[in-house]
Amino acid sequence: MKTVISMCVVVAAIGSASFVRADDTDTDAVQVHAFVSQGWLKSTDNNFLAQSSRGSFEFFEAGLNFTKQIDDRLRVGLQLFAQDLGPLGDYKAKVDWAYADYHYRDWLGLRIGRIKLPFGLYNDIADIDAAHPGALLPQSIYPATNRNFLLAQTGFELYGYRELGRRGGALDYRAYAGTIYLDLGTQPPGSPLAIVDLTIPYIAGGRVMWETPVEGLRIGASVQTLRLETHLLELADPRRPSPVAVNIPATLAVASAEYTIDDAIFAAEFSRWRTSAETSNPMVFPASPVTWDIRAYALMGYRLTPRLQPSVYYSIYYPDRQTKDMGAGTKQLDAAATLRVDISPNWILKLEGHWMRGTAALSTTLNPGRTLDTLADHWLLIVAKTTVYF
């Protein structure tokens, strides 16, 4: 019942928002925007994100956001968000981001609150479906299951924009520090371990994007460091009632490039994530040494008409560079093709196919009784997604 009530609050608010929405040029009024998205996932083998092997409509998102320009320099904003993605979300409404933004000068501003993380080209616009061509962003760098972890942080951010002269282009830079508050929600059945608690006590990082003198070309780099702390309880063995402490320090870095010219877009990113695991009981949860993975993709899209945009990308993910190509579970290669149709200025439809090789990004909880190496190595995924927004 609580789930239904939470979702009804978001939907009712979206339905009534048009009565209070102000024109975007009216700085004295509250600006209101909303979106509702419904998708469908179907895979030939293996469950990905949801029970996709039998077809799943558990691919839903809805958001309602408000922004208000208090004066020439101060702005505030907030977004309510609800989702259902397989075992995640369950339609529960939550505050997705909320901030106060003080714009001192173009070269210096300050945001405080729960702020979107600037990581790569698209992390801070991942929830804006109209801003990118695909139904799923390249999962090697923007995994959908990480949205609740790495979309936003609670703390502060310094940002700025500095022109470098006629031949130097401009720099767009952001630096931040804070923490991430996590809601465990309902844990999926069948897991041998229960999560007692899960915290990220700190996260810090930044992004610098160089808008080059070549029109439409921007190049940048992002880095963030964080620490995940959790306690796990083994359910299969009642003789071990004490939770096991697990600490996972991580450093994430990505190099990015994007070029837009006329109706075409080209983008490519290369990322390395450094992780390790420290544990109080290796018998329950084994410790792991420092591991560097490999993540990358290349994307190309072209707007044939104002309403039609095909795009393709190729994405690679190797959890450990030293063991890549040593089995299905040591890699995931994804060749994707998307057709985006803008049905109206406020309604889009995306049809997408993925030709997958490897299972490294799959969940053993969604594929019970199977290890990653025993799942199908070659498989297909079909995604359909439609979004209405204003």
C-alpha positions in Angstrom: 0.0 0.0 0.0 2.8 2.4 0.8 4.3 1.8 -2.6 1.0 2.6 -4.3 0.6 5.8 -2.3 4.1 7.0 -3.0 3.7 6.5 -6.7 0.3 8.2 -6.7 1.8 11.3 -5.1 4.3 11.7 -8.0 1.8 11.0 -10.7 -0.8 13.3 -9.2 1.8 16.0 -8.9 2.8 15.6 -12.5 -0.8 15.7 -13.6 -1.5 19.0 -11.7 1.8 20.6 -12.5 0.6 22.3 -15.7 -1.7 24.5 -13.6 1.2 26.1 -11.9 3.9 26.0 -14.5 5.4 29.3 -15.5 7.0 30.3 -18.7 10.7 29.5 -18.7 11.5 33.2 -19.3 9.7 34.3 -16.2 12.4 34.5 -13.5 10.0 35.6 -10.8 7.9 32.3 -10.9 8.6 28.7 -10.0 9.6 26.7 -13.1 8.1 23.2 -13.2 9.1 20.3 -15.4 8.1 16.7 -15.4 8.7 13.4 -17.3 7.1 9.9 -17.4 8.9 7.1 -19.1 7.9 3.5 -19.7 10.1 0.8 -21.2 10.2 -2.9 -22.1 13.2 -5.2 -22.0 13.5 -8.6 -23.8 16.6 -10.8 -24.0 17.1 -14.0 -25.8 19.1 -15.4 -22.9 20.2 -14.2 -19.5 18.3 -11.7 -17.3 19.6 -8.2 -17.7 18.3 -5.4 -15.3 15.0 -7.2 -14.9 13.5 -10.6 -15.7 14.2 -9.7 -19.4 14.4 -13.3 -20.7 10.6 -13.6 -20.5 10.0 -9.9 -21.4 9.6 -7.3 -18.6 7.9 -3.9 -18.3 9.8 -3.2 -15.1 11.5 -0.3 -16.7 9.7 2.8 -15.5 10.8 6.3 -14.4 8.9 9.5 -13.4 10.2 12.8 -12.2 8.9 16.2 -11.2 11.3 19.1 -10.7 11.0 22.7 -9.5 13.5 25.5 -9.9 13.2 29.1 -8.7 15.4 32.1 -9.4 15.5 33.9 -6.1 17.6 36.9 -7.3 20.2 37.6 -10.0 22.7 35.2 -8.3 20.8 32.7 -6.2 18.8 29.8 -7.6 17.2 26.8 -5.9 15.9 23.5 -7.3 14.5 20.1 -6.3 13.4 16.9 -8.2 11.1 14.1 -7.0 11.8 10.8 -8.7 10.4 7.3 -8.7 11.5 4.3 -10.7 11.0 0.6 -11.2 13.9 -1.3 -12.7 13.7 -5.0 -11.9 14.4 -5.3 -8.2 15.3 -1.6 -7.9 13.0 1.3 -7.0 9.6 -0.3 -6.6 7.9 3.0 -7.6 8.9 4.7 -4.3 9.1 8.4 -4.6 12.2 10.2 -3.3 14.1 13.4 -3.5 16.4 12.8 -6.4 18.4 16.1 -6.1 17.9 19.4 -4.3 20.3 22.3 -4.3 20.9 26.0 -3.7 23.1 27.6 -6.4 25.0 30.9 -5.8 26.4 32.2 -9.1 29.0 34.8 -8.0 30.7 35.2 -11.4 30.8 33.1 -14.6 34.2 31.8 -13.4 33.0 30.9 -9.9 29.8 29.5 -8.4 28.8 27.5 -5.4 26.2 24.8 -5.1 25.1 23.1 -1.8 22.7 20.2 -1.2 22.2 17.0 -3.1 23.9 17.7 -6.4 24.3 15.7 -9.6 27.7 14.2 -10.1 29.6 15.5 -13.1 31.2 12.3 -14.4 31.9 11.9 -18.0 29.8 13.4 -20.7 26.4 12.2 -19.6 26.1 11.2 -15.9 24.6 14.6 -14.9 22.0 14.4 -17.7 21.3 10.6 -17.4 17.8 11.2 -16.2 17.0 13.6 -19.1 15.9 11.1 -21.8 15.5 13.7 -24.5 19.1 14.8 -24.1 20.7 11.6 -25.5 19.8 9.3 -28.5 19.8 5.9 -26.8 17.3 4.2 -24.6 20.2 2.9 -22.5 23.4 4.9 -22.2 26.6 2.8 -22.8 26.5 0.4 -19.8 30.2 0.1 -19.5 30.5 3.7 -18.1 26.9 4.5 -17.2 25.4 1.3 -15.7 21.7 1.7 -15.0 22.0 -0.3 -11.7 24.4 2.4 -10.4 22.0 5.3 -10.8 21.0 5.4 -7.1 24.7 5.2 -6.1 26.4 7.6 -8.5 23.9 10.1 -9.8 24.2 12.7 -7.0 26.1 13.4 -3.9 25.2 15.4 -0.8 27.7 18.2 0.0 29.0 21.1 -2.0 30.3 21.9 -5.4 32.4 24.8 -6.9 32.0 25.4 -10.6 32.9 27.9 -13.2 33.2 28.8 -16.9 36.2 30.6 -18.3 36.7 31.8 -21.8 40.3 31.4 -23.1 40.2 34.0 -25.9 39.2 33.7 -29.5 41.7 30.9 -30.2 41.7 29.1 -26.9 38.1 28.1 -26.5 36.7 27.8 -23.0 36.9 25.7 -19.8 33.9 24.4 -18.0 35.0 23.0 -14.6 33.4 21.6 -11.5 34.9 20.3 -8.2 32.9 18.7 -5.3 33.0 16.8 -2.0 30.4 15.2 0.2 28.8 11.9 0.9 26.1 9.7 -0.6 23.1 8.6 1.4 21.7 5.3 0.3 18.3 3.7 0.8 18.6 -0.1 0.8 15.0 -0.6 0.0 13.7 -4.2 -0.4 16.5 -6.6 -1.0 16.0 -9.2 -3.8 15.2 -12.8 -2.6 17.6 -15.6 -3.1 20.7 -13.8 -2.1 23.0 -15.7 0.2 24.0 -12.5 2.0 21.8 -9.8 3.5 23.0 -6.2 3.5 22.7 -4.9 7.1 23.8 -1.4 6.3 25.5 0.4 3.4 27.2 3.8 3.5 29.5 6.0 1.4 31.1 8.2 4.1 32.9 10.4 1.5 33.2 11.1 -2.2 35.3 13.8 -3.8 36.2 14.6 -7.4 35.8 16.9 -10.3 35.5 17.4 -14.1 37.1 19.7 -16.6 35.7 20.1 -20.1 37.6 22.1 -22.7 35.4 23.6 -25.4 38.0 23.7 -28.1 38.3 26.4 -30.8 36.9 23.8 -33.2 33.1 24.5 -33.1 31.2 21.5 -31.6 34.3 19.7 -30.2 34.8 19.3 -26.5 37.3 17.2 -24.7 37.5 16.5 -21.0 38.4 14.4 -18.0 36.7 13.4 -14.8 37.9 11.7 -11.6 36.2 10.8 -8.4 37.3 8.9 -5.3 35.0 7.3 -2.7 34.7 4.6 0.0 31.9 2.2 0.4 31.4 0.6 3.8 28.9 -2.2 4.4 28.0 -5.0 6.8 26.8 -8.3 5.4 25.0 -11.2 7.1 25.3 -14.7 5.8 21.8 -16.2 5.6 22.8 -19.7 4.6 24.8 -20.4 7.8 23.0 -19.6 11.1 26.3 -20.4 13.0 27.6 -17.0 11.7 25.2 -14.5 13.1 27.7 -11.6 13.3 27.7 -9.2 10.3 30.9 -9.2 8.2 32.4 -5.7 7.7 33.4 -5.0 4.1 35.2 -1.8 3.0 35.6 -1.0 -0.7 37.8 2.1 -1.6 37.4 3.1 -5.3 38.8 5.6 -7.7 36.9 6.3 -11.0 38.4 8.2 -13.9 37.2 8.8 -17.5 38.5 10.7 -20.5 35.8 12.1 -22.8 35.5 13.6 -26.3 32.3 14.7 -28.1 32.0 16.3 -31.6 28.7 17.7 -32.9 28.6 19.0 -36.4 25.3 19.9 -38.2 23.0 17.0 -37.5 25.7 14.5 -36.6 27.1 13.5 -33.2 30.3 11.6 -32.4 31.3 10.6 -28.8 33.9 8.4 -27.2 35.0 7.7 -23.7 37.6 5.6 -22.0 37.4 4.8 -18.3 39.3 3.0 -15.6 37.9 2.1 -12.2 40.3 1.1 -9.4 38.7 -1.0 -6.6 39.7 -3.3 -3.8 37.9 -5.0 -1.0 38.9 -5.2 2.7 36.9 -7.7 4.8 36.7 -8.8 8.4 35.9 -12.4 7.5 37.4 -13.7 4.2 35.5 -17.0 4.7 32.2 -15.2 4.1 33.3 -12.4 1.8 36.8 -12.8 0.4 39.1 -9.8 0.3 40.4 -8.8 -3.1 43.5 -7.0 -4.2 43.6 -3.8 -6.2 41.9 -4.3 -9.5 41.8 -2.0 -12.5 39.0 -2.6 -15.0 38.6 -1.3 -18.6 35.5 0.5 -19.8 35.1 2.3 -23.1 32.6 3.1 -25.9 32.4 4.9 -29.2 29.0 6.4 -30.4 27.7 7.9 -33.6 24.3 9.4 -34.3 22.7 11.4 -37.1 19.4 13.3 -37.3 17.9 12.3 -40.6 14.9 14.5 -40.1 13.6 16.7 -37.2 11.7 13.6 -36.0 14.1 10.7 -36.9 17.5 10.0 -35.4 19.3 6.7 -35.8 22.5 6.0 -33.7 24.9 3.2 -32.9 27.6 2.5 -30.3 30.0 -0.1 -29.4 30.8 -0.6 -25.7 33.4 -2.8 -23.9 33.7 -3.7 -20.3 36.4 -5.9 -18.7 36.2 -6.2 -14.9 39.9 -7.0 -14.6 42.4 -6.2 -17.3 44.6 -9.2 -16.3 41.8 -11.8 -16.9 40.0 -10.3 -19.9 38.8 -12.8 -22.5 39.2 -15.7 -20.1 35.5 -16.7 -20.1 32.1 -15.2 -20.5 32.2 -13.6 -17.0 35.4 -11.7 -17.7 34.0 -9.4 -20.4 30.9 -7.8 -21.8 30.9 -6.4 -25.4 27.8 -4.5 -26.5 27.0 -3.5 -30.1 23.9 -1.3 -30.0 21.7 0.3 -32.6 18.9 2.8 -31.8 16.1 4.5 -33.7 14.8 7.6 -31.9 11.4 9.0 -33.1 10.3 12.4 -31.9 6.5 11.8 -32.1 5.9 15.4 -30.9 7.9 18.1 -29.3 7.1 16.5 -25.9 6.9 12.8 -26.7 9.7 10.5 -27.9 10.0 6.8 -28.7 13.2 4.8 -28.8 13.6 1.3 -30.3 17.0 -0.3 -29.5 18.8 -3.6 -30.2 21.9 -4.9 -28.4 24.2 -7.7 -29.7 26.0 -8.8 -26.5 29.0 -11.0 -25.9 29.9 -11.9 -22.4 28.2 -11.6 -19.0 30.4 -9.5 -16.8 27.8 -6.9 -16.1 25.0 -9.4 -15.3 23.6 -10.1 -11.8 23.7 -13.6 -10.3 20.7 -12.6 -8.2 18.6 -12.1 -11.4 20.1 -15.3 -12.8 19.8 -17.6 -9.7 21.7 -20.8 -9.5 24.1 -19.8 -12.3 27.6 -18.3 -12.2 28.5 -15.7 -14.8 30.7 -18.1 -16.7 27.8 -20.6 -17.2 25.4 -18.0 -18.6 25.0 -17.7 -22.4 28.1 -16.0 -23.9 26.3 -14.6 -27.0 22.8 -13.1 -26.5 20.5 -10.3 -27.7 18.6 -7.6 -25.9 15.7 -5.6 -27.3 14.7 -2.3 -25.6 11.6 -0.2 -26.3 11.2 3.1 -24.4 8.8 6.0 -24.6 9.0 9.3 -22.7 6.6 12.2 -22.3 8.0 15.3 -20.8 7.5 19.1 -20.5 
